[in-house]
């Protein structure tokens, strides 16, 4: 039996690039679907670009997805592609639904038609919980999304469950809580903080402006979470799993840790808040329990909060000192 083949949407992003590296390390043939852009951003893949295959495709174009699945013939499909920035989903709700929600359905349909025995992983999100009544959140917690992104992810979650039940496909949801890294996009609050602190530490800026400092999140390290994605497709039966650290921290705590990692004590004089960065409907406290994933898959996160923040700040410091 030859190497298994994995097909990844969103391969150029944070999770996709770490997952591609993870799978290459396990001997997989790795292919990724990329949108045709005038200037493609492959920076996250530069270390492995000669070891992977890239095929054109778009989550809003059924024919391209069908062609990609047919041409690659995957054993495993990881759907990490999405319009994944919550703030943008309020500005472009229909586009977010089209890509993040219906895009999942289109990919499921392509897999059903052209690789029905492939195992399918759907990148679900803790944003599906949204307005929560209980802590921690588990696979049984009711969904109450508070953004168009969260709504689209609920649609994608149930589409995945439906294809599992209707067509006996091996289709799994990973309900992953926030996971970060130096590859996180600059528009996300954690990377905005680590980059902003690095800019202040290197004399390129004297201010960091943020929105709600009291929102709490369960933050983990992205490379730990791609291991959970892989493990969920190696299990004997398809199922849905929460991925989380079980700890929650405020945005303010993230800021404090970031300035500490850069050796800046009087950090509050650099910090400003602006209500323009607040969400129309905020999610205040997300904290997950990964007990099921630990019990069934042997997974648990290795990287703790303080270490995560330090890794991100040090990477941005190095980048700003070099440039």
Secondary structure by P-SEA (a helix, b strand, c coil): ccbbbbbbcccccaaaaaaaaaaaaaccbbbbbbcccccccccccccccccbbbbbbbcccaaaaaaaaaaacccbbbcccccccaaaaaacaaaaaacaaaaaaaaaaaaacccccbbbbbbcccccccccccccccccbbbbbccaaaaaaaaaaaaaaaaaaacccbbbbcccccccccccccccaaaaaaaaaaaaaaccccccccccccbbbbcccaaaaaaaaaaaaaccccccccccccccccaaaaaaaaaaaaccccccccbbbbccccccccccbbbbbcccccccccccccccaaaaaaaaaaaaaaaaaac
